Amino acid sequence: YLGGHMKANKATSTYGSDFSHVDKSPDPKSLIEYQDTLNNLKEVKAYKRKAINLLTILKGDHILNVGSGTGDSVFNIAQSVKGIGKVVGIDKSEHMINEAKRRVKGLGLPIEYKLGDAHALNFKDNTFDGCLTIRTFLHIENPHKALSEMYRVIRPEAKIVTVETDFETFVIDSSYKDLTRKILHFNC
């Protein structure tokens, strides 16, 4: 699917820049569909579950998800805060925030979505009991500044959990040598 997505947008952008500028993309809906496809993979669900578990969320905690996209992780975290905590998802894309809001409308979950910039989080110091970011640093202009902002808005002893994709490591376990070479050459 990734290869098909990249091919469809090759003339206008690259995979990374599409997610860096969703609202300027010629087809933001395809990026939302791509994110949904990824989020429905069992491997992605597993590492997201593990990342959320690493936050060690307690009932009543306030958690921040930077780069929340369509809100998949925010929704899952909301199950952990048990209605008395809060989960805030921020994303710099209005399309993503609007889609995330649409998906939880009327569910009564302790969720808030805000348009925001990871480089300048619009929260007071020591606001959150944890911060999660998944597949976001790849698209952030200044990761050091964004991480500093995340650190600023979490309480002492709180955790920041970040999960990133390693695009440099590409492994195919196949007994079809010719097909494997074609796939690897296509990616190069």
Salt bridges, closest charged atoms under 4 A:
ASP18 OD2 - HIS5 NE2 3.78
ASP23 OD1 - HIS95 ND1 2.73
ASP36 OD2 - ARG103 NH2 2.67
ASP72 OD2 - LYS48 NZ 2.85
GLU99 OE2 - ARG102 NH2 2.61
GLU99 OE2 - ARG103 NE 2.72
GLU112 OE1 - LYS86 NZ 2.47
GLU112 OE2 - LYS114 NZ 3.42
ASP117 OD1 - HIS119 ND1 2.79
ASP125 OD1 - ARG152 NH1 2.74
ASP129 OD1 - ARG155 NH1 2.64
GLU149 OE1 - ARG152 NH2 2.94
